[in-house]
Amino acid sequence: MRMHLSAIAALASAGAASAAISNGGLKILAPGGDNLWWLVGMGNNIVWTCGESTFSQFTVSINNSDISLLTDIQAIISQEQNFNCDQLVTPNDVNVPVGDGYTIVLADPLNGTNVYAVSDPFSVKPVSVGYPPASATPSDPGAATIAKPTGSGSGSVVGATGAATGSGSAAPQKTGAGMRLSAGVAAAALGVAAVTLSLL
């Protein structure tokens, strides 16, 4: 997804800022800062304050003011639901080189210049560094009050906020609900194909 030049300029300046931006109760909890990095070529989490947010959905992008690392703001998720509270992004979603100064940008899906939140700058580190400790990720106490749709197959993510793995760090992974979403999308695609074939 490409953004208009004015949106890129606005977000580039937002990404260059040293402090996070937060509007409407929406704040990015992870990644951001010295203790919450991503690993290059691995699954990484984005966590936000869904319990306080007044926004029901947003676009998720990654930015860096250093054009040698990222020449343009890059969309990761075109429409994320606030009630998910966190999201696993895989190398298929975003693949950026090792470096510093990255920010996550949450914006209005219909108007990318309307920025809802920008994370604190964070680093993308080599895999050998390992994930940050699970205890380093702040949590949103309001997340427990979020009503999630039932029967929709909405996924949840564990990782920087979930159970620790061998070295005391947490590797992001999808839980069963996320797998049901993928299966549901595949089933829906097959259903559309079946209906299309039956009409022929």
Backbone as a printed PyTorch tensor [residue, N CA C, xyz], in Angstrom:
tensor([[[  0.8420,  -1.1590,   0.0000],
         [  0.0000,   0.0000,   0.0000],
         [  0.8930,   1.2300,   0.0000]],

        [[  0.7430,   2.0990,  -0.9510],
         [  1.5090,   3.3400,  -1.0440],
         [  0.7040,   4.4820,  -0.4450]],

        [[  1.3950,   5.4080,   0.1820],
         [  0.7240,   6.5520,   0.7820],
         [  1.0460,   7.7970,  -0.0270]],

        [[  0.2090,   8.8030,   0.0830],
         [  0.4290,  10.0670,  -0.5920],
         [  1.6560,  10.7560,  -0.0130]],

        [[  2.2880,  11.6140,  -0.8050],
         [  3.4980,  12.3100,  -0.4030],
         [  3.2940,  13.1070,   0.8720]],

        [[  2.1600,  13.7810,   1.0310],
         [  1.9200,  14.5660,   2.2490],
         [  1.8470,  13.6670,   3.4710]],

        [[  1.2660,  12.4710,   3.3250],
         [  1.1920,  11.5240,   4.4380],
         [  2.5920,  11.0480,   4.7970]],

        [[  3.4020,  10.7870,   3.7820],
         [  4.7660,  10.3290,   4.0120],
         [  5.5630,  11.3990,   4.7430]],

        [[  5.4300,  12.6310,   4.3270],
         [  6.1490,  13.7180,   4.9840],
         [  5.7160,  13.8720,   6.4370]],

        [[  4.4100,  13.7960,   6.6830],
         [  3.8940,  13.9160,   8.0510],
         [  4.3970,  12.7690,   8.9170]],

        [[  4.3700,  11.5580,   8.3680],
         [  4.7920,  10.4050,   9.1390],
         [  6.3010,  10.3550,   9.2920]],

        [[  7.0330,  10.8350,   8.3090],
         [  8.4890,  10.8680,   8.4270],
         [  8.8940,  11.7910,   9.5650]],

        [[  8.2290,  12.9210,   9.6730],
         [  8.5570,  13.8220,  10.7750],
         [  8.1130,  13.2300,  12.0980]],

        [[  6.9990,  12.4970,  12.0980],
         [  6.5520,  11.8310,  13.3200],
         [  7.5540,  10.7580,  13.7250]],

        [[  8.0840,  10.0280,  12.7480],
         [  9.0470,   8.9770,  13.0380],
         [ 10.3700,   9.5240,  13.5280]],

        [[ 10.6940,  10.7350,  13.1380],
         [ 11.9430,  11.3420,  13.5700],
         [ 11.8530,  11.8730,  14.9940]],

        [[ 10.6390,  12.0410,  15.4920],
         [ 10.4650,  12.5570,  16.8500],
         [ 10.9820,  11.5380,  17.8540]],

        [[ 11.4880,  12.0370,  18.9710],
         [ 12.0420,  11.1370,  19.9770],
         [ 10.9830,  10.6420,  20.9500]],

        [[  9.8270,  11.2520,  20.9850],
         [  8.7730,  10.8330,  21.9010],
         [  7.6020,  10.2660,  21.1180]],

        [[  6.9230,   9.3320,  21.7290],
         [  5.7710,   8.7060,  21.0940],
         [  4.6240,   9.6970,  20.9750]],

        [[  3.7470,   9.4330,  20.0120],
         [  2.5290,  10.2220,  19.8300],
         [  1.3630,   9.3400,  20.2340]],

        [[  0.4150,   9.9200,  20.9570],
         [ -0.7550,   9.1680,  21.3940],
         [ -1.9750,  10.0620,  21.3180]],

        [[ -3.0320,   9.5680,  20.6600],
         [ -4.2920,  10.3050,  20.5470],
         [ -5.4390,   9.3720,  20.8810]],

        [[ -6.5150,   9.9210,  21.4060],
         [ -7.7200,   9.1390,  21.6490],
         [ -7.5050,   7.9320,  22.5290]],

        [[ -6.5550,   7.9970,  23.4520],
         [ -6.2900,   6.8860,  24.3490],
         [ -5.4910,   5.7500,  23.7260]],

        [[ -5.1590,   5.8570,  22.4430],
         [ -4.4060,   4.8000,  21.7600],
         [ -2.9170,   5.0690,  21.8960]],

        [[ -2.2130,   4.1230,  22.4880],
         [ -0.7670,   4.2340,  22.6660],
         [ -0.1410,   2.8910,  22.3160]],

        [[  1.0050,   2.9310,  21.6640],
         [  1.7250,   1.7010,  21.3140],
         [  2.6260,   1.3290,  22.4860]],

        [[  2.3910,   0.1440,  23.0370],
         [  3.1720,  -0.3280,  24.1770],
         [  4.4390,  -1.0540,  23.7400]],

        [[  4.3700,  -1.7550,  22.6190],
         [  5.5300,  -2.4880,  22.1080],
         [  5.3660,  -2.6450,  20.5970]],

        [[  6.4400,  -2.5450,  19.8430],
         [  7.8020,  -2.2720,  20.2820],
         [  7.9770,  -0.7810,  20.5820]],

        [[  9.1020,  -0.4630,  21.1350],
         [  9.4330,   0.9350,  21.3820],
         [ 10.3660,   1.0900,  22.5520]],

        [[ 11.3520,   1.9310,  22.3910],
         [ 12.3230,   2.1680,  23.4500],
         [ 13.4670,   1.1690,  23.3890]],

        [[ 14.3930,   1.3300,  24.3180],
         [ 15.6060,   0.5070,  24.3240],
         [ 15.3550,  -0.9500,  24.6770]],

        [[ 14.2940,  -1.2370,  25.4440],
         [ 14.0820,  -2.5910,  25.9460],
         [ 13.0580,  -3.4000,  25.1730]],

        [[ 12.5040,  -2.8320,  24.1120],
         [ 11.4700,  -3.5260,  23.3460],
         [ 11.7930,  -3.4500,  21.8550]],

        [[ 12.6500,  -4.3430,  21.4050],
         [ 13.1150,  -4.3700,  20.0190],
         [ 12.4300,  -5.4910,  19.2460]],

        [[ 12.6940,  -5.5200,  17.9500],
         [ 12.2720,  -6.6100,  17.0680],
         [ 13.5100,  -7.3690,  16.6180]],

        [[ 13.2790,  -8.6060,  16.1620],
         [ 14.3530,  -9.4040,  15.5650],
         [ 14.1580,  -9.4570,  14.0550]],

        [[ 15.2380,  -9.2630,  13.3270],
         [ 15.1880,  -9.2810,  11.8700],
         [ 14.7590, -10.6620,  11.3690]],

        [[ 13.8650, -10.6750,  10.4020],
         [ 13.4490, -11.9170,   9.7680],
         [ 12.6330, -12.8560,  10.6400]],

        [[ 12.1040, -12.3580,  11.7530],
         [ 11.3470, -13.1960,  12.6810],
         [  9.9470, -12.6180,  12.8870]],

        [[  9.0740, -13.3870,  13.5300],
         [  7.7710, -12.8780,  13.9260],
         [  7.9420, -11.9350,  15.1070]],

        [[  7.2850, -10.8060,  15.0550],
         [  7.3920,  -9.7910,  16.1070],
         [  6.0060,  -9.2640,  16.4530]],

        [[  5.8470,  -8.8120,  17.6960],
         [  4.5530,  -8.3280,  18.1680],
         [  4.4340,  -6.8150,  18.1610]],

        [[  3.2180,  -6.3720,  17.9360],
         [  2.8270,  -4.9800,  18.1720],
         [  1.7300,  -5.0470,  19.2300]],

        [[  1.8660,  -4.2630,  20.2910],
         [  0.9070,  -4.2530,  21.3990],
         [  0.4710,  -2.8130,  21.6240]],

        [[ -0.8390,  -2.6010,  21.8110],
         [ -1.3510,  -1.2460,  22.0160],
         [ -2.3930,  -1.2300,  23.1310]],

        [[ -2.7670,  -0.0200,  23.5340],
         [ -3.7360,   0.1750,  24.6140],
         [ -5.1590,   0.1110,  24.0770]],

        [[ -5.6300,  -1.0680,  23.8370],
         [ -6.9720,  -1.2440,  23.2670],
         [ -8.0660,  -0.8640,  24.2530]],

        [[ -7.8090,  -0.9970,  25.5500],
         [ -8.8170,  -0.6910,  26.5580],
         [ -9.1250,   0.7860,  26.6750]],

        [[ -8.1800,   1.6290,  26.3230],
         [ -8.3690,   3.0770,  26.4280],
         [ -8.6530,   3.7410,  25.0920]],

        [[ -8.4470,   3.0330,  24.0050],
         [ -8.5650,   3.6230,  22.6800],
         [-10.0090,   3.9500,  22.3110]],

        [[-10.1850,   5.1030,  21.6910],
         [-11.4980,   5.4950,  21.1750],
         [-11.6500,   5.1190,  19.7000]],

        [[-10.6120,   4.5250,  19.1080],
         [-10.6370,   4.1610,  17.6950],
         [-10.9690,   2.6780,  17.5610]],

        [[-11.8710,   2.3320,  16.6560],
         [-12.2600,   0.9350,  16.4850],
         [-11.3120,   0.1780,  15.5530]],

        [[-10.6330,   0.8830,  14.6540],
         [ -9.6980,   0.2520,  13.7280],
         [ -8.6860,   1.2720,  13.2390]],

        [[ -7.5970,   0.7640,  12.6890],
         [ -6.5310,   1.6310,  12.2040],
         [ -5.6330,   0.8600,  11.2580]],

        [[ -4.8280,   1.6040,  10.5120],
         [ -3.8000,   1.0450,   9.6470],
         [ -2.5080,   0.9770,  10.4450]],

        [[ -1.7420,  -0.0930,  10.2660],
         [ -0.4710,  -0.2680,  10.9620],
         [  0.6530,  -0.1770,   9.9300]],

        [[  1.6130,   0.7090,  10.1840],
         [  2.7470,   0.8940,   9.2750],
         [  4.0390,   0.9420,  10.0750]],

        [[  5.1550,   0.7460,   9.3680],
         [  6.4720,   0.9150,   9.9810],
         [  7.1820,   2.0400,   9.2390]],

        [[  7.9520,   2.8230,   9.9720],
         [  8.6150,   3.9860,   9.4010],
         [ 10.0290,   4.0920,   9.9590]],

        [[ 10.8800,   4.7840,   9.2390],
         [ 12.2100,   5.1140,   9.7150],
         [ 12.6680,   6.3450,   8.9480]],

        [[ 13.1880,   7.3240,   9.6650],
         [ 13.6470,   8.5420,   8.9960],
         [ 14.9830,   8.3310,   8.2860]],

        [[ 15.6560,   7.2040,   8.5490],
         [ 16.9160,   6.8740,   7.8830],
         [ 16.5940,   6.1340,   6.5770]],

        [[ 16.7000,   6.8340,   5.4570],
         [ 16.3140,   6.2370,   4.1750],
         [ 17.2540,   5.1210,   3.7220]],

        [[ 18.4090,   4.9740,   4.3690],
         [ 19.2640,   3.8340,   4.0430],
         [ 18.6920,   2.5410,   4.6240]],

        [[ 17.7760,   2.6480,   5.5940],
         [ 17.1280,   1.4740,   6.1870],
         [ 15.7370,   1.2270,   5.6050]],

        [[ 14.9980,   2.3090,   5.3650],
         [ 13.6390,   2.1980,   4.8520],
         [ 13.3680,   3.4440,   4.0250]],

        [[ 13.2020,   3.2750,   2.7330],
         [ 13.0840,   4.4310,   1.8440],
         [ 11.7080,   5.0820,   1.8820]],

        [[ 10.7200,   4.3790,   2.4040],
         [  9.3530,   4.8800,   2.3970],
         [  8.6140,   4.2280,   3.5530]],

        [[  7.6240,   4.9050,   4.0880],
         [  6.7990,   4.2670,   5.1040],
         [  6.1660,   3.0280,   4.4840]],

        [[  6.1230,   1.9470,   5.2370],
         [  5.6500,   0.6740,   4.7060],
         [  4.4340,   0.1950,   5.4960]],

        [[  3.3190,   0.0030,   4.8010],
         [  2.1160,  -0.5230,   5.4470],
         [  2.3470,  -1.9770,   5.8220]],

        [[  1.9110,  -2.3310,   7.0170],
         [  2.0160,  -3.7080,   7.4890],
         [  0.6310,  -4.3550,   7.4710]],

        [[ -0.3480,  -3.6380,   8.0350],
         [ -1.7260,  -4.1370,   8.1170],
         [ -2.6350,  -3.0060,   7.6630]],

        [[ -3.4440,  -3.2570,   6.6470],
         [ -4.2890,  -2.1850,   6.1040],
         [ -5.4570,  -1.8280,   7.0080]],

        [[ -5.9640,  -2.7810,   7.7730],
         [ -7.0750,  -2.4870,   8.6700],
         [ -7.0200,  -3.4390,   9.8610]],

        [[ -6.5330,  -2.9430,  10.9840],
         [ -6.4280,  -3.7190,  12.2220],
         [ -7.5680,  -3.3260,  13.1560]],

        [[ -8.1820,  -4.3120,  13.7800],
         [ -9.2530,  -4.0570,  14.7350],
         [ -8.6480,  -3.7560,  16.1040]],

        [[ -9.1080,  -2.6860,  16.7540],
         [ -8.5900,  -2.3040,  18.0540],
         [ -8.7660,  -3.4040,  19.0850]],

        [[ -9.9020,  -4.1290,  19.0460],
         [-10.1830,  -5.1180,  20.0870],
         [ -9.1720,  -6.2620,  20.1340]],

        [[ -8.3380,  -6.4190,  19.1090],
         [ -7.3250,  -7.4760,  19.1370],
         [ -6.2530,  -7.2130,  20.1830]],

        [[ -5.9700,  -5.9590,  20.4820],
         [ -5.0260,  -5.5280,  21.5220],
         [ -3.5560,  -5.7850,  21.1980]],

        [[ -3.2710,  -6.7190,  20.3310],
         [ -1.9010,  -6.9960,  19.9020],
         [ -1.9510,  -7.7680,  18.5940]],

        [[ -0.8360,  -7.7880,  17.9030],
         [ -0.8050,  -8.4770,  16.6210],
         [  0.5990,  -8.9890,  16.3430]],

        [[  0.6640, -10.2140,  15.8800],
         [  1.9200, -10.7950,  15.4190],
         [  2.1240, -10.3980,  13.9680]],

        [[  3.2970,  -9.8610,  13.6670],
         [  3.6480,  -9.5890,  12.2770],
         [  4.7930, -10.5220,  11.9070]],

        [[  4.7030, -11.1010,  10.7360],
         [  5.6980, -12.0760,  10.2940],
         [  6.6110, -11.4430,   9.2470]],

        [[  7.6970, -12.1230,   8.8850],
         [  8.5520, -11.5980,   7.8150],
         [  7.7980, -11.4210,   6.4940]],

        [[  6.7050, -12.1530,   6.2980],
         [  5.8860, -11.9470,   5.0990],
         [  5.1470, -10.6170,   5.1460]],

        [[  4.8560, -10.1290,   6.3610],
         [  4.1630,  -8.8530,   6.5330],
         [  5.1250,  -7.6710,   6.4130]],

        [[  6.2760,  -7.8010,   7.0290],
         [  7.2780,  -6.7360,   7.0160],
         [  8.6570,  -7.3620,   7.1700]],

        [[  9.5860,  -6.9130,   6.3430],
         [ 10.9490,  -7.4140,   6.4090],
         [ 11.8850,  -6.2280,   6.2300]],

        [[ 12.4200,  -5.7540,   7.3350],
         [ 13.2980,  -4.5840,   7.3210],
         [ 14.6710,  -4.9910,   7.8420]],

        [[ 15.7190,  -4.2630,   7.4580],
         [ 17.0660,  -4.6300,   7.8900],
         [ 17.3430,  -4.2500,   9.3530]],

        [[ 18.4000,  -4.8320,   9.8930],
         [ 18.8720,  -4.4830,  11.2350],
         [ 19.1820,  -2.9950,  11.2550]],

        [[ 18.7620,  -2.3210,  12.3030],
         [ 19.0310,  -0.8920,  12.4300],
         [ 18.2410,  -0.2730,  13.5640]],

        [[ 18.4590,   1.0150,  13.7680],
         [ 17.8000,   1.7670,  14.8400],
         [ 16.8450,   2.7960,  14.2480]],

        [[ 16.0010,   3.3680,  15.0820],
         [ 15.1530,   4.4800,  14.6840],
         [ 13.8430,   4.1120,  14.0160]],

        [[ 13.4460,   2.8450,  14.0750],
         [ 12.1540,   2.4470,  13.5080],
         [ 11.0270,   2.9090,  14.4280]],

        [[  9.8820,   3.2040,  13.8450],
         [  8.6730,   3.4870,  14.6200],
         [  7.4950,   2.7660,  13.9800]],

        [[  6.5340,   2.4140,  14.8150],
         [  5.2640,   1.8700,  14.3490],
         [  4.2800,   3.0320,  14.3340]],

        [[  3.4950,   3.1370,  13.2690],
         [  2.5280,   4.2230,  13.1050],
         [  1.1370,   3.6080,  12.9560]],

        [[  0.2090,   4.0710,  13.7890],
         [ -1.1960,   3.6740,  13.6850],
         [ -1.9600,   4.8830,  13.1800]],

        [[ -2.6870,   4.7180,  12.0780],
         [ -3.3490,   5.8570,  11.4420],
         [ -4.7550,   5.4870,  10.9900]],

        [[ -5.5080,   6.5160,  10.6780],
         [ -6.8620,   6.3730,  10.1520],
         [ -6.7880,   5.5850,   8.8420]],

        [[ -7.5590,   4.4810,   8.7140],
         [ -7.4890,   3.6990,   7.4810],
         [ -7.9910,   4.4410,   6.2470]],

        [[ -8.7920,   5.4790,   6.4360],
         [ -9.3130,   6.2370,   5.3010],
         [ -8.5090,   7.4940,   4.9970]],

        [[ -7.6800,   7.9350,   5.9560],
         [ -6.8880,   9.1470,   5.7780],
         [ -5.5690,   8.9610,   6.5230]],

        [[ -4.5520,   8.4810,   5.8160],
         [ -3.2640,   8.1810,   6.4210],
         [ -2.5620,   9.3560,   7.0650]],

        [[ -2.9800,  10.5870,   6.7540],
         [ -2.3600,  11.7500,   7.3930],
         [ -2.9180,  11.9800,   8.7890]],

        [[ -4.0170,  11.3110,   9.1350],
         [ -4.5950,  11.4090,  10.4730],
         [ -3.9590,  10.3180,  11.3390]],

        [[ -2.8380,  10.6660,  11.9570],
         [ -2.0560,   9.7110,  12.7410],
         [ -2.6460,   9.6100,  14.1420]],

        [[ -2.9740,   8.3760,  14.5590],
         [ -3.5210,   8.1340,  15.8920],
         [ -2.4150,   7.9430,  16.9260]],

        [[ -1.3780,   7.1920,  16.5610],
         [ -0.3080,   6.8960,  17.5170],
         [  0.9810,   6.5480,  16.7800]],

        [[  2.1090,   6.9120,  17.3990],
         [  3.4370,   6.5570,  16.8970],
         [  4.2170,   6.0090,  18.0890]],

        [[  4.8810,   4.8850,  17.8940],
         [  5.6600,   4.2760,  18.9730],
         [  6.9150,   5.0870,  19.2620]],

        [[  7.5140,   4.8070,  20.4060],
         [  8.8690,   5.2930,  20.6490],
         [  9.7730,   4.6010,  19.6370]],

        [[ 10.8640,   5.2420,  19.2200],
         [ 11.7890,   4.5790,  18.2960],
         [ 12.3080,   3.2730,  18.8950]],

        [[ 12.4990,   2.2820,  18.0290],
         [ 13.0130,   0.9880,  18.4780],
         [ 14.0100,   0.4630,  17.4680]],

        [[ 14.7140,  -0.5880,  17.8610],
         [ 15.7150,  -1.2110,  17.0070],
         [ 15.1930,  -2.5230,  16.4510]],

        [[ 15.7200,  -2.8890,  15.2890],
         [ 15.5740,  -4.2360,  14.7490],
         [ 16.9640,  -4.8370,  14.8890]],

        [[ 17.0320,  -5.9490,  15.6370],
         [ 18.3280,  -6.5430,  15.9890],
         [ 18.5140,  -7.8990,  15.3220]],

        [[ 19.7750,  -8.3680,  15.2760],
         [ 20.0360,  -9.7070,  14.7320],
         [ 19.3660, -10.7810,  15.5980]],

        [[ 19.0480, -11.9010,  14.9970],
         [ 18.3910, -13.0030,  15.7000],
         [ 19.2170, -13.4740,  16.8950]],

        [[ 20.5430, -13.4010,  16.7910],
         [ 21.4230, -13.8730,  17.8630],
         [ 21.1940, -13.1420,  19.1870]],

        [[ 20.6210, -11.9520,  19.1430],
         [ 20.3500, -11.1730,  20.3620],
         [ 19.2090, -11.7990,  21.1610]],

        [[ 18.2450, -12.3850,  20.4740],
         [ 17.0790, -12.9690,  21.1380],
         [ 16.0020, -11.9290,  21.3960]],

        [[ 14.7980, -12.4330,  21.6780],
         [ 13.6670, -11.5410,  21.9690],
         [ 13.8530, -10.8580,  23.3160]],

        [[ 13.2200,  -9.6980,  23.5030],
         [ 13.2550,  -9.0560,  24.8150],
         [ 12.5550,  -9.9570,  25.8460]],

        [[ 12.9090,  -9.8380,  27.1270],
         [ 12.2160, -10.6320,  28.1360],
         [ 10.7240, -10.2830,  28.1620]],

        [[  9.8860, -11.2690,  28.4100],
         [  8.4410, -11.0460,  28.4590],
         [  8.0900,  -9.9870,  29.4950]],

        [[  8.8570,  -9.9180,  30.5540],
         [  8.5780,  -8.9550,  31.6260],
         [  8.8200,  -7.5090,  31.1920]],

        [[  9.5120,  -7.2980,  30.0720],
         [  9.8120,  -5.9380,  29.6100],
         [  8.6160,  -5.2720,  28.9290]],

        [[  7.6500,  -6.0690,  28.4690],
         [  6.5050,  -5.5180,  27.7450],
         [  5.4290,  -5.0460,  28.7050]],

        [[  5.0900,  -3.7480,  28.6690],
         [  4.0040,  -3.2780,  29.5180],
         [  2.6810,  -3.8760,  29.0610]],

        [[  1.7400,  -3.9690,  29.9650],
         [  0.4310,  -4.4980,  29.5840],
         [ -0.6120,  -3.4050,  29.7310]],

        [[ -1.7240,  -3.6080,  29.0730],
         [ -2.8390,  -2.6640,  29.1230],
         [ -3.8710,  -3.2070,  30.0940]],

        [[ -3.9920,  -2.6110,  31.2910],
         [ -4.9680,  -3.1220,  32.2520],
         [ -6.4070,  -3.0400,  31.7270]],

        [[ -6.6670,  -2.1410,  30.7910],
         [ -8.0030,  -2.0010,  30.2290],
         [ -8.3410,  -3.0680,  29.2060]],

        [[ -7.3570,  -3.8590,  28.7800],
         [ -7.6030,  -4.8760,  27.7520],
         [ -8.5970,  -5.9280,  28.2220]],

        [[ -8.6360,  -6.1920,  29.5200],
         [ -9.5510,  -7.2090,  30.0390],
         [-11.0100,  -6.7920,  29.8880]],

        [[-11.2600,  -5.5130,  29.6910],
         [-12.6430,  -5.0270,  29.5740],
         [-13.1170,  -4.9430,  28.1290]],

        [[-12.2550,  -5.2930,  27.1720],
         [-12.6080,  -5.2030,  25.7560],
         [-13.5160,  -6.3630,  25.3780]],

        [[-14.6640,  -6.0300,  24.8120],
         [-15.5710,  -7.0660,  24.3110],
         [-15.1210,  -7.4670,  22.9280]],

        [[-14.7580,  -8.7220,  22.7830],
         [-14.3390,  -9.2390,  21.4850],
         [-15.5140,  -9.9500,  20.8530]],

        [[-15.6690,  -9.8160,  19.5410],
         [-16.7690, -10.5090,  18.8740],
         [-16.6750, -12.0140,  19.0910]],

        [[-17.8220, -12.6490,  19.2860],
         [-17.8170, -14.0940,  19.4370],
         [-18.0860, -14.7330,  18.0910]],

        [[-17.4410, -15.8520,  17.8680],
         [-17.6500, -16.5870,  16.6330],
         [-16.9970, -15.9730,  15.4170]],

        [[-16.2140, -14.9300,  15.5900],
         [-15.5920, -14.2970,  14.4330],
         [-14.2460, -14.9080,  14.1030]],

        [[-13.7050, -15.7080,  15.0230],
         [-12.3980, -16.2980,  14.7740],
         [-11.2720, -15.3050,  14.9480]],

        [[-11.5000, -14.2410,  15.7020],
         [-10.4360, -13.2590,  15.8710],
         [ -9.2560, -13.9000,  16.5820]],

        [[ -8.0640, -13.5990,  16.1160],
         [ -6.8670, -14.2120,  16.6540],
         [ -6.3080, -13.4570,  17.8310]],

        [[ -5.5230, -14.1350,  18.6110],
         [ -4.7800, -13.4680,  19.6610],
         [ -3.3360, -13.8980,  19.5290]],

        [[ -2.4600, -13.1640,  20.1530],
         [ -1.0410, -13.4040,  19.9930],
         [ -0.4080, -13.5080,  21.3600]],

        [[  0.4840, -14.4370,  21.5180],
         [  1.3300, -14.4620,  22.6960],
         [  2.7380, -14.2620,  22.2140]],

        [[  3.5620, -13.7560,  23.0390],
         [  4.9340, -13.5090,  22.6340],
         [  5.5760, -12.6420,  23.6600]],

        [[  5.9000, -11.4200,  23.2900],
         [  6.5270, -10.5220,  24.2410],
         [  5.6220, -10.3550,  25.4540]],

        [[  4.3460, -10.6420,  25.3170],
         [  3.4390, -10.5680,  26.4460],
         [  3.0380, -11.9520,  26.9390]],

        [[  3.6000, -13.0050,  26.3460],
         [  3.1600, -14.3560,  26.6600],
         [  4.1980, -15.1680,  27.3940]],

        [[  4.0780, -16.4690,  27.3100],
         [  4.9380, -17.3790,  28.0440],
         [  6.3780, -17.3180,  27.5380]],

        [[  7.3180, -17.4020,  28.4840],
         [  8.7340, -17.3110,  28.1340],
         [  9.2350, -18.6160,  27.5370]],

        [[ 10.2270, -18.5020,  26.6590],
         [ 10.8690, -19.6800,  26.0930],
         [ 12.2130, -19.8770,  26.7710]],

        [[ 12.9870, -20.8530,  26.3510],
         [ 14.2100, -21.2990,  26.9880],
         [ 15.1220, -20.2700,  27.6070]],

        [[ 15.4460, -19.1940,  26.9440],
         [ 16.4350, -18.2620,  27.4640],
         [ 15.8150, -17.1270,  28.2650]],

        [[ 14.5490, -17.2440,  28.6090],
         [ 13.9020, -16.1790,  29.3580],
         [ 13.3100, -15.1230,  28.4480]],

        [[ 13.3730, -15.3570,  27.1480],
         [ 12.7510, -14.4290,  26.2190],
         [ 11.5260, -15.1050,  25.6300]],

        [[ 10.6850, -14.3100,  25.0070],
         [  9.4270, -14.8530,  24.5090],
         [  9.3540, -14.7330,  22.9990]],

        [[  9.1350, -15.8420,  22.3340],
         [  8.9830, -15.8470,  20.8820],
         [  7.5120, -15.7050,  20.5350]],

        [[  7.1520, -14.7470,  19.6930],
         [  5.7550, -14.5800,  19.3330],
         [  5.2200, -15.8020,  18.5970]],

        [[  3.9700, -16.1250,  18.8660],
         [  3.3150, -17.2120,  18.1540],
         [  1.8150, -17.0440,  18.2170]],

        [[  1.1450, -17.5280,  17.2000],
         [ -0.3090, -17.4450,  17.1670],
         [ -0.8910, -18.5630,  18.0060]],

        [[ -2.0170, -18.2650,  18.6620],
         [ -2.7150, -19.2860,  19.4260],
         [ -3.7520, -19.9400,  18.5350]],

        [[ -4.4940, -20.8840,  19.0720],
         [ -5.4910, -21.6160,  18.3120],
         [ -6.5170, -20.7250,  17.6540]],

        [[ -6.9190, -19.6370,  18.3220],
         [ -7.9240, -18.7440,  17.7320],
         [ -7.4090, -18.1360,  16.4430]],

        [[ -6.1230, -17.7860,  16.4140],
         [ -5.5410, -17.2340,  15.1950],
         [ -5.5200, -18.2550,  14.0770]],

        [[ -5.3050, -19.5070,  14.4490],
         [ -5.3210, -20.5710,  13.4480],
         [ -6.7360, -20.7580,  12.9060]],

        [[ -7.7600, -20.6140,  13.7750],
         [ -9.1390, -20.7250,  13.3160],
         [ -9.4510, -19.6250,  12.3200]],

        [[ -8.9040, -18.4240,  12.5390],
         [ -9.1200, -17.3260,  11.6080],
         [ -8.5610, -17.6940,  10.2370]],

        [[ -7.3430, -18.2290,  10.2190],
         [ -6.7470, -18.6170,   8.9460],
         [ -7.5680, -19.7060,   8.2720]],

        [[ -8.0130, -20.6770,   9.0520],
         [ -8.8320, -21.7500,   8.4950],
         [-10.1660, -21.1990,   7.9970]],

        [[-10.7230, -20.2340,   8.7520],
         [-11.9920, -19.6190,   8.3390],
         [-11.8560, -18.8540,   7.0420]],

        [[-10.7610, -18.1370,   6.8850],
         [-10.5180, -17.3880,   5.6530],
         [-10.3450, -18.3590,   4.4920]],

        [[ -9.6140, -19.4460,   4.7260],
         [ -9.4210, -20.4450,   3.6760],
         [-10.7510, -21.0940,   3.3070]],

        [[-11.5690, -21.4140,   4.3230],
         [-12.8710, -22.0250,   4.0640],
         [-13.7710, -21.0700,   3.2850]],

        [[-13.7270, -19.7990,   3.6600],
         [-14.5400, -18.8060,   2.9520],
         [-14.0950, -18.7090,   1.4910]],

        [[-12.7980, -18.7340,   1.2560],
         [-12.2900, -18.6690,  -0.1170],
         [-12.7370, -19.8930,  -0.9130]],

        [[-12.6900, -21.0590,  -0.2790],
         [-13.1450, -22.2740,  -0.9540],
         [-14.6360, -22.2130,  -1.2260]],

        [[-15.4010, -21.6500,  -0.2600],
         [-16.8450, -21.5080,  -0.4400],
         [-17.1700, -20.6050,  -1.6170]],

        [[-16.4460, -19.5120,  -1.7440],
         [-16.6580, -18.5960,  -2.8760],
         [-16.3210, -19.3100,  -4.1730]],

        [[-15.2400, -20.0830,  -4.1870],
         [-14.8630, -20.8120,  -5.3930],
         [-15.9330, -21.8470,  -5.7460]],

        [[-16.4840, -22.5270,  -4.7170],
         [-17.5110, -23.5390,  -4.9620],
         [-18.7690, -22.9130,  -5.5200]],

        [[-19.1790, -21.7590,  -4.9560],
         [-20.3680, -21.0680,  -5.4480],
         [-20.1520, -20.6210,  -6.8910]],

        [[-18.9670, -20.1020,  -7.1740],
         [-18.6430, -19.6480,  -8.5150],
         [-18.7220, -20.8050,  -9.5000]],

        [[-18.1660, -21.9510,  -9.1180],
         [-18.2060, -23.1210, -10.0110],
         [-19.6300, -23.6230, -10.2140]],

        [[-20.4430, -23.5660,  -9.1460],
         [-21.8190, -24.0620,  -9.2890],
         [-22.6520, -23.1600, -10.1940]],

        [[-22.2740, -21.9040, -10.3230],
         [-22.9910, -20.9750, -11.1800],
         [-22.6140, -21.1490, -12.6580]],

        [[-21.4800, -21.7800, -12.9140],
         [-21.0150, -21.9590, -14.2930],
         [-21.7530, -23.0180, -14.9920]]])
